[in-house]
């Protein structure tokens, strides 16, 4: 059954407390709450959470997932996102399954994220590919092209609205999780993407092509 959480808060302490429920490695390193506003919406399905929040503050944050695959977009007019020394485009999503990603903004940022349990994602990727030995790993933090990034953005909006209305239907829930994972793995290069390209003879993974 989908677990839906909605919250509007004026308490800065809620930010890290709520966020680390879903991403234990997330850290709010500095937060100036003048001004401050926090609006949160999340839907948790089997092995996956869909998160959208808006945070108004001056913020320094970081995430370095250990047992998760994390895809995210931080949209802000006055801030940046970086992985190592590389600055990432805030108009498109980025992803990590271990590398630290840092963000800073002043004012308001809108954050959209798909958070997968890595072991569950690997099991699903193995079922999709039929490869029981597949070790699921991301090989790049940025989308393979801008079209793929825009597709992830559109798919996220659909997944958030559809999952909130899924109720307790396990077939709908499993199809949404599958759709979310395939969207993410066709957006970012990974061991899954590389294997699917080889099997299909080039281009995007076969199921992603069939879905478009």
mmCIF file of the C-alpha atoms, coordinates in Angstrom:
data_MODEL
# 
_entry.id   MODEL 
# 
loop_
_atom_site.group_PDB 
_atom_site.id 
_atom_site.type_symbol 
_atom_site.label_atom_id 
_atom_site.label_alt_id 
_atom_site.label_comp_id 
_atom_site.label_asym_id 
_atom_site.label_entity_id 
_atom_site.label_seq_id 
_atom_site.pdbx_PDB_ins_code 
_atom_site.Cartn_x 
_atom_site.Cartn_y 
_atom_site.Cartn_z 
_atom_site.occupancy 
_atom_site.B_iso_or_equiv 
_atom_site.pdbx_formal_charge 
_atom_site.auth_seq_id 
_atom_site.auth_comp_id 
_atom_site.auth_asym_id 
_atom_site.auth_atom_id 
_atom_site.pdbx_PDB_model_num 
ATOM 1   C CA . UNK A 1 1   ? 0.000  0.000   0.000   1.00 0.00 ? 1   UNK A CA 1 
ATOM 2   C CA . UNK A 1 2   ? 1.306  3.447   -0.909  1.00 0.00 ? 2   UNK A CA 1 
ATOM 3   C CA . UNK A 1 3   ? 2.406  5.469   2.111   1.00 0.00 ? 3   UNK A CA 1 
ATOM 4   C CA . UNK A 1 4   ? 1.707  9.173   1.491   1.00 0.00 ? 4   UNK A CA 1 
ATOM 5   C CA . UNK A 1 5   ? 3.179  11.950  3.632   1.00 0.00 ? 5   UNK A CA 1 
ATOM 6   C CA . UNK A 1 6   ? 2.391  15.646  3.252   1.00 0.00 ? 6   UNK A CA 1 
ATOM 7   C CA . UNK A 1 7   ? 3.797  18.321  5.520   1.00 0.00 ? 7   UNK A CA 1 
ATOM 8   C CA . UNK A 1 8   ? 3.960  22.105  5.662   1.00 0.00 ? 8   UNK A CA 1 
ATOM 9   C CA . UNK A 1 9   ? 6.266  23.390  8.362   1.00 0.00 ? 9   UNK A CA 1 
ATOM 10  C CA . UNK A 1 10  ? 7.808  26.595  9.698   1.00 0.00 ? 10  UNK A CA 1 
ATOM 11  C CA . UNK A 1 11  ? 10.245 24.649  11.891  1.00 0.00 ? 11  UNK A CA 1 
ATOM 12  C CA . UNK A 1 12  ? 13.760 24.319  10.448  1.00 0.00 ? 12  UNK A CA 1 
ATOM 13  C CA . UNK A 1 13  ? 14.394 21.195  12.546  1.00 0.00 ? 13  UNK A CA 1 
ATOM 14  C CA . UNK A 1 14  ? 11.830 19.312  10.443  1.00 0.00 ? 14  UNK A CA 1 
ATOM 15  C CA . UNK A 1 15  ? 13.946 19.520  7.290   1.00 0.00 ? 15  UNK A CA 1 
ATOM 16  C CA . UNK A 1 16  ? 16.720 17.093  8.199   1.00 0.00 ? 16  UNK A CA 1 
ATOM 17  C CA . UNK A 1 17  ? 14.466 14.928  10.389  1.00 0.00 ? 17  UNK A CA 1 
ATOM 18  C CA . UNK A 1 18  ? 12.049 14.280  7.519   1.00 0.00 ? 18  UNK A CA 1 
ATOM 19  C CA . UNK A 1 19  ? 14.636 14.072  4.729   1.00 0.00 ? 19  UNK A CA 1 
ATOM 20  C CA . UNK A 1 20  ? 16.851 11.533  6.495   1.00 0.00 ? 20  UNK A CA 1 
ATOM 21  C CA . UNK A 1 21  ? 13.896 9.177   6.952   1.00 0.00 ? 21  UNK A CA 1 
ATOM 22  C CA . UNK A 1 22  ? 14.015 8.672   3.203   1.00 0.00 ? 22  UNK A CA 1 
ATOM 23  C CA . UNK A 1 23  ? 17.717 9.224   2.497   1.00 0.00 ? 23  UNK A CA 1 
ATOM 24  C CA . UNK A 1 24  ? 19.731 8.350   5.625   1.00 0.00 ? 24  UNK A CA 1 
ATOM 25  C CA . UNK A 1 25  ? 22.941 9.776   4.134   1.00 0.00 ? 25  UNK A CA 1 
ATOM 26  C CA . UNK A 1 26  ? 21.394 13.221  3.519   1.00 0.00 ? 26  UNK A CA 1 
ATOM 27  C CA . UNK A 1 27  ? 22.922 16.016  5.579   1.00 0.00 ? 27  UNK A CA 1 
ATOM 28  C CA . UNK A 1 28  ? 21.859 19.620  5.962   1.00 0.00 ? 28  UNK A CA 1 
ATOM 29  C CA . UNK A 1 29  ? 25.271 21.086  6.737   1.00 0.00 ? 29  UNK A CA 1 
ATOM 30  C CA . UNK A 1 30  ? 24.197 24.709  7.087   1.00 0.00 ? 30  UNK A CA 1 
ATOM 31  C CA . UNK A 1 31  ? 20.713 26.175  7.115   1.00 0.00 ? 31  UNK A CA 1 
ATOM 32  C CA . UNK A 1 32  ? 19.912 29.833  7.683   1.00 0.00 ? 32  UNK A CA 1 
ATOM 33  C CA . UNK A 1 33  ? 16.168 29.957  8.408   1.00 0.00 ? 33  UNK A CA 1 
ATOM 34  C CA . UNK A 1 34  ? 15.670 33.636  7.580   1.00 0.00 ? 34  UNK A CA 1 
ATOM 35  C CA . UNK A 1 35  ? 13.368 33.465  5.682   1.00 0.00 ? 35  UNK A CA 1 
ATOM 36  C CA . UNK A 1 36  ? 12.098 29.901  5.978   1.00 0.00 ? 36  UNK A CA 1 
ATOM 37  C CA . UNK A 1 37  ? 9.394  27.694  4.513   1.00 0.00 ? 37  UNK A CA 1 
ATOM 38  C CA . UNK A 1 38  ? 9.165  23.930  4.017   1.00 0.00 ? 38  UNK A CA 1 
ATOM 39  C CA . UNK A 1 39  ? 6.552  21.988  2.051   1.00 0.00 ? 39  UNK A CA 1 
ATOM 40  C CA . UNK A 1 40  ? 6.953  18.235  1.635   1.00 0.00 ? 40  UNK A CA 1 
ATOM 41  C CA . UNK A 1 41  ? 5.126  15.525  -0.315  1.00 0.00 ? 41  UNK A CA 1 
ATOM 42  C CA . UNK A 1 42  ? 6.295  11.919  -0.594  1.00 0.00 ? 42  UNK A CA 1 
ATOM 43  C CA . UNK A 1 43  ? 4.872  8.574   -1.642  1.00 0.00 ? 43  UNK A CA 1 
ATOM 44  C CA . UNK A 1 44  ? 6.578  5.334   -0.627  1.00 0.00 ? 44  UNK A CA 1 
ATOM 45  C CA . UNK A 1 45  ? 5.951  2.148   -2.598  1.00 0.00 ? 45  UNK A CA 1 
ATOM 46  C CA . UNK A 1 46  ? 7.709  -1.212  -2.476  1.00 0.00 ? 46  UNK A CA 1 
ATOM 47  C CA . UNK A 1 47  ? 11.429 -0.457  -2.462  1.00 0.00 ? 47  UNK A CA 1 
ATOM 48  C CA . UNK A 1 48  ? 11.027 3.124   -3.747  1.00 0.00 ? 48  UNK A CA 1 
ATOM 49  C CA . UNK A 1 49  ? 10.077 6.588   -2.558  1.00 0.00 ? 49  UNK A CA 1 
ATOM 50  C CA . UNK A 1 50  ? 8.949  9.522   -4.688  1.00 0.00 ? 50  UNK A CA 1 
ATOM 51  C CA . UNK A 1 51  ? 9.746  12.844  -3.034  1.00 0.00 ? 51  UNK A CA 1 
ATOM 52  C CA . UNK A 1 52  ? 8.989  16.455  -3.871  1.00 0.00 ? 52  UNK A CA 1 
ATOM 53  C CA . UNK A 1 53  ? 9.651  19.333  -1.543  1.00 0.00 ? 53  UNK A CA 1 
ATOM 54  C CA . UNK A 1 54  ? 10.124 23.099  -1.636  1.00 0.00 ? 54  UNK A CA 1 
ATOM 55  C CA . UNK A 1 55  ? 12.518 24.669  0.865   1.00 0.00 ? 55  UNK A CA 1 
ATOM 56  C CA . UNK A 1 56  ? 12.991 28.381  1.350   1.00 0.00 ? 56  UNK A CA 1 
ATOM 57  C CA . UNK A 1 57  ? 16.201 29.134  3.263   1.00 0.00 ? 57  UNK A CA 1 
ATOM 58  C CA . UNK A 1 58  ? 19.917 29.507  2.700   1.00 0.00 ? 58  UNK A CA 1 
ATOM 59  C CA . UNK A 1 59  ? 21.073 25.909  2.573   1.00 0.00 ? 59  UNK A CA 1 
ATOM 60  C CA . UNK A 1 60  ? 24.195 23.785  2.199   1.00 0.00 ? 60  UNK A CA 1 
ATOM 61  C CA . UNK A 1 61  ? 23.391 20.091  1.900   1.00 0.00 ? 61  UNK A CA 1 
ATOM 62  C CA . UNK A 1 62  ? 24.967 16.834  0.784   1.00 0.00 ? 62  UNK A CA 1 
ATOM 63  C CA . UNK A 1 63  ? 23.923 13.289  -0.015  1.00 0.00 ? 63  UNK A CA 1 
ATOM 64  C CA . UNK A 1 64  ? 26.102 10.178  -0.378  1.00 0.00 ? 64  UNK A CA 1 
ATOM 65  C CA . UNK A 1 65  ? 23.886 7.092   -0.554  1.00 0.00 ? 65  UNK A CA 1 
ATOM 66  C CA . UNK A 1 66  ? 25.263 3.764   0.633   1.00 0.00 ? 66  UNK A CA 1 
ATOM 67  C CA . UNK A 1 67  ? 22.420 1.335   -0.019  1.00 0.00 ? 67  UNK A CA 1 
ATOM 68  C CA . UNK A 1 68  ? 20.291 3.425   -2.354  1.00 0.00 ? 68  UNK A CA 1 
ATOM 69  C CA . UNK A 1 69  ? 20.098 4.553   -5.948  1.00 0.00 ? 69  UNK A CA 1 
ATOM 70  C CA . UNK A 1 70  ? 19.166 8.221   -5.904  1.00 0.00 ? 70  UNK A CA 1 
ATOM 71  C CA . UNK A 1 71  ? 17.981 10.378  -8.823  1.00 0.00 ? 71  UNK A CA 1 
ATOM 72  C CA . UNK A 1 72  ? 17.195 14.008  -8.143  1.00 0.00 ? 72  UNK A CA 1 
ATOM 73  C CA . UNK A 1 73  ? 16.629 17.459  -9.598  1.00 0.00 ? 73  UNK A CA 1 
ATOM 74  C CA . UNK A 1 74  ? 17.264 20.623  -7.567  1.00 0.00 ? 74  UNK A CA 1 
ATOM 75  C CA . UNK A 1 75  ? 15.664 23.602  -9.315  1.00 0.00 ? 75  UNK A CA 1 
ATOM 76  C CA . UNK A 1 76  ? 16.750 26.986  -7.957  1.00 0.00 ? 76  UNK A CA 1 
ATOM 77  C CA . UNK A 1 77  ? 17.468 30.391  -9.494  1.00 0.00 ? 77  UNK A CA 1 
ATOM 78  C CA . UNK A 1 78  ? 20.255 31.137  -7.026  1.00 0.00 ? 78  UNK A CA 1 
ATOM 79  C CA . UNK A 1 79  ? 22.356 28.102  -6.248  1.00 0.00 ? 79  UNK A CA 1 
ATOM 80  C CA . UNK A 1 80  ? 24.401 25.207  -7.553  1.00 0.00 ? 80  UNK A CA 1 
ATOM 81  C CA . UNK A 1 81  ? 24.793 21.433  -7.436  1.00 0.00 ? 81  UNK A CA 1 
ATOM 82  C CA . UNK A 1 82  ? 28.145 19.693  -7.778  1.00 0.00 ? 82  UNK A CA 1 
ATOM 83  C CA . UNK A 1 83  ? 29.701 16.245  -7.648  1.00 0.00 ? 83  UNK A CA 1 
ATOM 84  C CA . UNK A 1 84  ? 33.390 16.403  -6.866  1.00 0.00 ? 84  UNK A CA 1 
ATOM 85  C CA . UNK A 1 85  ? 34.720 19.281  -8.951  1.00 0.00 ? 85  UNK A CA 1 
ATOM 86  C CA . UNK A 1 86  ? 31.969 19.038  -11.575 1.00 0.00 ? 86  UNK A CA 1 
ATOM 87  C CA . UNK A 1 87  ? 29.046 21.448  -11.432 1.00 0.00 ? 87  UNK A CA 1 
ATOM 88  C CA . UNK A 1 88  ? 25.761 19.887  -12.541 1.00 0.00 ? 88  UNK A CA 1 
ATOM 89  C CA . UNK A 1 89  ? 23.010 21.504  -14.615 1.00 0.00 ? 89  UNK A CA 1 
ATOM 90  C CA . UNK A 1 90  ? 20.102 22.332  -12.283 1.00 0.00 ? 90  UNK A CA 1 
ATOM 91  C CA . UNK A 1 91  ? 17.571 22.189  -15.141 1.00 0.00 ? 91  UNK A CA 1 
ATOM 92  C CA . UNK A 1 92  ? 17.972 18.416  -15.487 1.00 0.00 ? 92  UNK A CA 1 
ATOM 93  C CA . UNK A 1 93  ? 18.214 15.563  -12.985 1.00 0.00 ? 93  UNK A CA 1 
ATOM 94  C CA . UNK A 1 94  ? 21.370 13.940  -11.682 1.00 0.00 ? 94  UNK A CA 1 
ATOM 95  C CA . UNK A 1 95  ? 21.920 10.572  -10.053 1.00 0.00 ? 95  UNK A CA 1 
ATOM 96  C CA . UNK A 1 96  ? 24.226 8.835   -7.603  1.00 0.00 ? 96  UNK A CA 1 
ATOM 97  C CA . UNK A 1 97  ? 24.554 5.432   -5.976  1.00 0.00 ? 97  UNK A CA 1 
ATOM 98  C CA . UNK A 1 98  ? 27.579 6.305   -3.863  1.00 0.00 ? 98  UNK A CA 1 
ATOM 99  C CA . UNK A 1 99  ? 29.345 9.470   -5.001  1.00 0.00 ? 99  UNK A CA 1 
ATOM 100 C CA . UNK A 1 100 ? 28.746 12.507  -2.800  1.00 0.00 ? 100 UNK A CA 1 
ATOM 101 C CA . UNK A 1 101 ? 26.672 15.290  -4.338  1.00 0.00 ? 101 UNK A CA 1 
ATOM 102 C CA . UNK A 1 102 ? 26.483 18.711  -2.705  1.00 0.00 ? 102 UNK A CA 1 
ATOM 103 C CA . UNK A 1 103 ? 23.980 21.528  -3.192  1.00 0.00 ? 103 UNK A CA 1 
ATOM 104 C CA . UNK A 1 104 ? 23.759 25.155  -2.128  1.00 0.00 ? 104 UNK A CA 1 
ATOM 105 C CA . UNK A 1 105 ? 20.994 27.664  -2.614  1.00 0.00 ? 105 UNK A CA 1 
ATOM 106 C CA . UNK A 1 106 ? 19.667 30.937  -1.320  1.00 0.00 ? 106 UNK A CA 1 
ATOM 107 C CA . UNK A 1 107 ? 15.943 31.556  -1.466  1.00 0.00 ? 107 UNK A CA 1 
ATOM 108 C CA . UNK A 1 108 ? 13.739 28.728  -2.671  1.00 0.00 ? 108 UNK A CA 1 
ATOM 109 C CA . UNK A 1 109 ? 14.622 25.398  -4.252  1.00 0.00 ? 109 UNK A CA 1 
ATOM 110 C CA . UNK A 1 110 ? 12.199 22.813  -5.587  1.00 0.00 ? 110 UNK A CA 1 
ATOM 111 C CA . UNK A 1 111 ? 13.554 19.300  -5.144  1.00 0.00 ? 111 UNK A CA 1 
ATOM 112 C CA . UNK A 1 112 ? 12.263 16.203  -6.957  1.00 0.00 ? 112 UNK A CA 1 
ATOM 113 C CA . UNK A 1 113 ? 13.743 12.799  -6.183  1.00 0.00 ? 113 UNK A CA 1 
ATOM 114 C CA . UNK A 1 114 ? 13.292 9.096   -6.881  1.00 0.00 ? 114 UNK A CA 1 
ATOM 115 C CA . UNK A 1 115 ? 14.905 7.011   -4.152  1.00 0.00 ? 115 UNK A CA 1 
ATOM 116 C CA . UNK A 1 116 ? 15.373 3.267   -4.726  1.00 0.00 ? 116 UNK A CA 1 
ATOM 117 C CA . UNK A 1 117 ? 16.589 0.598   -2.350  1.00 0.00 ? 117 UNK A CA 1 
ATOM 118 C CA . UNK A 1 118 ? 19.657 -0.576  -4.264  1.00 0.00 ? 118 UNK A CA 1 
ATOM 119 C CA . UNK A 1 119 ? 19.169 -4.286  -3.570  1.00 0.00 ? 119 UNK A CA 1 
ATOM 120 C CA . UNK A 1 120 ? 15.515 -4.131  -4.674  1.00 0.00 ? 120 UNK A CA 1 
ATOM 121 C CA . UNK A 1 121 ? 16.461 -2.124  -7.775  1.00 0.00 ? 121 UNK A CA 1 
ATOM 122 C CA . UNK A 1 122 ? 19.096 -4.699  -8.691  1.00 0.00 ? 122 UNK A CA 1 
ATOM 123 C CA . UNK A 1 123 ? 16.629 -7.565  -8.272  1.00 0.00 ? 123 UNK A CA 1 
ATOM 124 C CA . UNK A 1 124 ? 14.137 -5.797  -10.539 1.00 0.00 ? 124 UNK A CA 1 
ATOM 125 C CA . UNK A 1 125 ? 16.836 -4.958  -13.107 1.00 0.00 ? 125 UNK A CA 1 
ATOM 126 C CA . UNK A 1 126 ? 17.871 -8.612  -13.158 1.00 0.00 ? 126 UNK A CA 1 
ATOM 127 C CA . UNK A 1 127 ? 14.266 -9.706  -13.780 1.00 0.00 ? 127 UNK A CA 1 
ATOM 128 C CA . UNK A 1 128 ? 13.905 -7.182  -16.601 1.00 0.00 ? 128 UNK A CA 1 
ATOM 129 C CA . UNK A 1 129 ? 17.148 -8.190  -18.326 1.00 0.00 ? 129 UNK A CA 1 
ATOM 130 C CA . UNK A 1 130 ? 17.063 -11.886 -17.473 1.00 0.00 ? 130 UNK A CA 1 
ATOM 131 C CA . UNK A 1 131 ? 20.676 -11.521 -16.294 1.00 0.00 ? 131 UNK A CA 1 
ATOM 132 C CA . UNK A 1 132 ? 20.919 -13.045 -12.808 1.00 0.00 ? 132 UNK A CA 1 
ATOM 133 C CA . UNK A 1 133 ? 24.530 -11.862 -12.491 1.00 0.00 ? 133 UNK A CA 1 
ATOM 134 C CA . UNK A 1 134 ? 23.916 -8.186  -13.302 1.00 0.00 ? 134 UNK A CA 1 
ATOM 135 C CA . UNK A 1 135 ? 25.555 -5.862  -10.758 1.00 0.00 ? 135 UNK A CA 1 
ATOM 136 C CA . UNK A 1 136 ? 23.583 -2.659  -11.013 1.00 0.00 ? 136 UNK A CA 1 
ATOM 137 C CA . UNK A 1 137 ? 25.804 0.420   -10.867 1.00 0.00 ? 137 UNK A CA 1 
ATOM 138 C CA . UNK A 1 138 ? 25.533 3.922   -12.276 1.00 0.00 ? 138 UNK A CA 1 
ATOM 139 C CA . UNK A 1 139 ? 28.432 4.952   -14.513 1.00 0.00 ? 139 UNK A CA 1 
ATOM 140 C CA . UNK A 1 140 ? 27.616 8.665   -14.895 1.00 0.00 ? 140 UNK A CA 1 
ATOM 141 C CA . UNK A 1 141 ? 25.893 11.268  -12.717 1.00 0.00 ? 141 UNK A CA 1 
ATOM 142 C CA . UNK A 1 142 ? 24.389 13.255  -15.585 1.00 0.00 ? 142 UNK A CA 1 
ATOM 143 C CA . UNK A 1 143 ? 21.717 12.309  -18.149 1.00 0.00 ? 143 UNK A CA 1 
ATOM 144 C CA . UNK A 1 144 ? 23.017 10.746  -21.349 1.00 0.00 ? 144 UNK A CA 1 
ATOM 145 C CA . UNK A 1 145 ? 21.499 13.715  -23.221 1.00 0.00 ? 145 UNK A CA 1 
ATOM 146 C CA . UNK A 1 146 ? 19.103 16.622  -22.600 1.00 0.00 ? 146 UNK A CA 1 
ATOM 147 C CA . UNK A 1 147 ? 16.173 14.762  -24.185 1.00 0.00 ? 147 UNK A CA 1 
ATOM 148 C CA . UNK A 1 148 ? 16.584 11.947  -21.655 1.00 0.00 ? 148 UNK A CA 1 
ATOM 149 C CA . UNK A 1 149 ? 16.763 14.503  -18.850 1.00 0.00 ? 149 UNK A CA 1 
ATOM 150 C CA . UNK A 1 150 ? 13.539 16.179  -19.964 1.00 0.00 ? 150 UNK A CA 1 
ATOM 151 C CA . UNK A 1 151 ? 11.850 12.781  -20.220 1.00 0.00 ? 151 UNK A CA 1 
ATOM 152 C CA . UNK A 1 152 ? 12.815 12.027  -16.596 1.00 0.00 ? 152 UNK A CA 1 
ATOM 153 C CA . UNK A 1 153 ? 11.312 15.367  -15.520 1.00 0.00 ? 153 UNK A CA 1 
ATOM 154 C CA . UNK A 1 154 ? 8.005  14.591  -17.238 1.00 0.00 ? 154 UNK A CA 1 
ATOM 155 C CA . UNK A 1 155 ? 7.947  11.024  -15.940 1.00 0.00 ? 155 UNK A CA 1 
ATOM 156 C CA . UNK A 1 156 ? 8.526  12.225  -12.382 1.00 0.00 ? 156 UNK A CA 1 
ATOM 157 C CA . UNK A 1 157 ? 5.420  14.435  -12.491 1.00 0.00 ? 157 UNK A CA 1 
ATOM 158 C CA . UNK A 1 158 ? 3.358  11.483  -13.728 1.00 0.00 ? 158 UNK A CA 1 
ATOM 159 C CA . UNK A 1 159 ? 4.775  9.085   -11.130 1.00 0.00 ? 159 UNK A CA 1 
ATOM 160 C CA . UNK A 1 160 ? 4.075  11.441  -8.237  1.00 0.00 ? 160 UNK A CA 1 
ATOM 161 C CA . UNK A 1 161 ? 0.439  12.003  -9.192  1.00 0.00 ? 161 UNK A CA 1 
ATOM 162 C CA . UNK A 1 162 ? -0.224 8.379   -10.175 1.00 0.00 ? 162 UNK A CA 1 
ATOM 163 C CA . UNK A 1 163 ? 1.389  6.883   -7.074  1.00 0.00 ? 163 UNK A CA 1 
ATOM 164 C CA . UNK A 1 164 ? -0.550 9.159   -4.718  1.00 0.00 ? 164 UNK A CA 1 
ATOM 165 C CA . UNK A 1 165 ? -3.741 7.771   -6.257  1.00 0.00 ? 165 UNK A CA 1 
ATOM 166 C CA . UNK A 1 166 ? -2.598 4.126   -6.390  1.00 0.00 ? 166 UNK A CA 1 
ATOM 167 C CA . UNK A 1 167 ? -4.304 3.141   -3.152  1.00 0.00 ? 167 UNK A CA 1 
ATOM 168 C CA . UNK A 1 168 ? -3.615 -0.445  -2.132  1.00 0.00 ? 168 UNK A CA 1 
ATOM 169 C CA . UNK A 1 169 ? -3.556 -2.034  -5.606  1.00 0.00 ? 169 UNK A CA 1 
ATOM 170 C CA . UNK A 1 170 ? -0.341 -4.119  -5.738  1.00 0.00 ? 170 UNK A CA 1 
ATOM 171 C CA . UNK A 1 171 ? -0.397 -4.402  -9.549  1.00 0.00 ? 171 UNK A CA 1 
ATOM 172 C CA . UNK A 1 172 ? -0.490 -0.634  -9.978  1.00 0.00 ? 172 UNK A CA 1 
ATOM 173 C CA . UNK A 1 173 ? 2.206  -0.233  -7.341  1.00 0.00 ? 173 UNK A CA 1 
ATOM 174 C CA . UNK A 1 174 ? 4.571  -2.731  -8.980  1.00 0.00 ? 174 UNK A CA 1 
ATOM 175 C CA . UNK A 1 175 ? 4.034  -1.199  -12.431 1.00 0.00 ? 175 UNK A CA 1 
ATOM 176 C CA . UNK A 1 176 ? 4.839  2.281   -11.097 1.00 0.00 ? 176 UNK A CA 1 
ATOM 177 C CA . UNK A 1 177 ? 8.037  1.042   -9.435  1.00 0.00 ? 177 UNK A CA 1 
ATOM 178 C CA . UNK A 1 178 ? 9.055  -0.683  -12.663 1.00 0.00 ? 178 UNK A CA 1 
ATOM 179 C CA . UNK A 1 179 ? 8.274  2.428   -14.706 1.00 0.00 ? 179 UNK A CA 1 
ATOM 180 C CA . UNK A 1 180 ? 10.253 4.640   -12.317 1.00 0.00 ? 180 UNK A CA 1 
ATOM 181 C CA . UNK A 1 181 ? 13.303 2.365   -12.401 1.00 0.00 ? 181 UNK A CA 1 
ATOM 182 C CA . UNK A 1 182 ? 13.251 1.955   -16.186 1.00 0.00 ? 182 UNK A CA 1 
ATOM 183 C CA . UNK A 1 183 ? 12.908 5.706   -16.637 1.00 0.00 ? 183 UNK A CA 1 
ATOM 184 C CA . UNK A 1 184 ? 15.885 6.322   -14.374 1.00 0.00 ? 184 UNK A CA 1 
ATOM 185 C CA . UNK A 1 185 ? 18.047 3.582   -15.901 1.00 0.00 ? 185 UNK A CA 1 
ATOM 186 C CA . UNK A 1 186 ? 17.307 4.809   -19.431 1.00 0.00 ? 186 UNK A CA 1 
ATOM 187 C CA . UNK A 1 187 ? 18.126 8.405   -18.423 1.00 0.00 ? 187 UNK A CA 1 
ATOM 188 C CA . UNK A 1 188 ? 21.522 7.712   -16.838 1.00 0.00 ? 188 UNK A CA 1 
ATOM 189 C CA . UNK A 1 189 ? 24.273 5.471   -18.069 1.00 0.00 ? 189 UNK A CA 1 
ATOM 190 C CA . UNK A 1 190 ? 24.651 2.380   -15.947 1.00 0.00 ? 190 UNK A CA 1 
ATOM 191 C CA . UNK A 1 191 ? 25.579 -1.260  -16.171 1.00 0.00 ? 191 UNK A CA 1 
ATOM 192 C CA . UNK A 1 192 ? 21.889 -1.917  -16.940 1.00 0.00 ? 192 UNK A CA 1 
ATOM 193 C CA . UNK A 1 193 ? 21.844 0.667   -19.741 1.00 0.00 ? 193 UNK A CA 1 
ATOM 194 C CA . UNK A 1 194 ? 25.069 -0.613  -21.271 1.00 0.00 ? 194 UNK A CA 1 
ATOM 195 C CA . UNK A 1 195 ? 23.792 -4.209  -21.233 1.00 0.00 ? 195 UNK A CA 1 
ATOM 196 C CA . UNK A 1 196 ? 20.455 -3.195  -22.750 1.00 0.00 ? 196 UNK A CA 1 
ATOM 197 C CA . UNK A 1 197 ? 22.149 -1.190  -25.509 1.00 0.00 ? 197 UNK A CA 1 
ATOM 198 C CA . UNK A 1 198 ? 24.306 -4.191  -26.408 1.00 0.00 ? 198 UNK A CA 1 
ATOM 199 C CA . UNK A 1 199 ? 21.257 -6.476  -26.495 1.00 0.00 ? 199 UNK A CA 1 
ATOM 200 C CA . UNK A 1 200 ? 19.236 -4.021  -28.600 1.00 0.00 ? 200 UNK A CA 1 
ATOM 201 C CA . UNK A 1 201 ? 22.105 -3.218  -30.952 1.00 0.00 ? 201 UNK A CA 1 
ATOM 202 C CA . UNK A 1 202 ? 22.379 0.451   -29.933 1.00 0.00 ? 202 UNK A CA 1 
ATOM 203 C CA . UNK A 1 203 ? 20.147 3.276   -28.775 1.00 0.00 ? 203 UNK A CA 1 
ATOM 204 C CA . UNK A 1 204 ? 18.103 3.332   -25.589 1.00 0.00 ? 204 UNK A CA 1 
ATOM 205 C CA . UNK A 1 205 ? 17.121 0.201   -23.655 1.00 0.00 ? 205 UNK A CA 1 
ATOM 206 C CA . UNK A 1 206 ? 14.512 -1.833  -25.512 1.00 0.00 ? 206 UNK A CA 1 
ATOM 207 C CA . UNK A 1 207 ? 11.704 -1.355  -22.964 1.00 0.00 ? 207 UNK A CA 1 
ATOM 208 C CA . UNK A 1 208 ? 12.350 2.393   -22.855 1.00 0.00 ? 208 UNK A CA 1 
ATOM 209 C CA . UNK A 1 209 ? 12.031 2.550   -26.640 1.00 0.00 ? 209 UNK A CA 1 
ATOM 210 C CA . UNK A 1 210 ? 8.815  0.567   -26.572 1.00 0.00 ? 210 UNK A CA 1 
ATOM 211 C CA . UNK A 1 211 ? 7.358  2.880   -23.919 1.00 0.00 ? 211 UNK A CA 1 
ATOM 212 C CA . UNK A 1 212 ? 7.943  6.124   -25.839 1.00 0.00 ? 212 UNK A CA 1 
# 
